[in-house]
Amino acid sequence: VNMALIQAGGQLIAPPPGADVTTMEGLKASMHLFGPQNFLFPFLAHALGTLVGAAAATLAAGRASNTPAYAVGGLFLLGGIANVVLLPAPLWFSVLDLLLAYLPAAWLGQALARRTAWGRRTG
């Protein structure tokens, strides 16, 4: 989910002129060229990737525990922290991403999974 959204985002919202997004070094060097629209799909990728992973973990665990969902959310959050350290994104995006894309999405993923027919049978 994460990678599909990142790739779709690059097709739907073009990188700014002069931005090299083919390498990590190029991305770091051109991050200052990015506008808010360029951060939409990375945020969606982080949030929806976490949500789907947390829902799948909840359904796979088959018990009434939030631990699998929050484990997925925590791992995604660690990846988000690594992104903040490695890429010079604007502060507003880093804060928004770390606060809203991971643990809230994990909570929502497990809540949605529990509301499905399969989730009610297994949890």
Salt bridges, closest charged atoms under 4 A:
ASP97 OD1 - HIS46 ND1 2.85
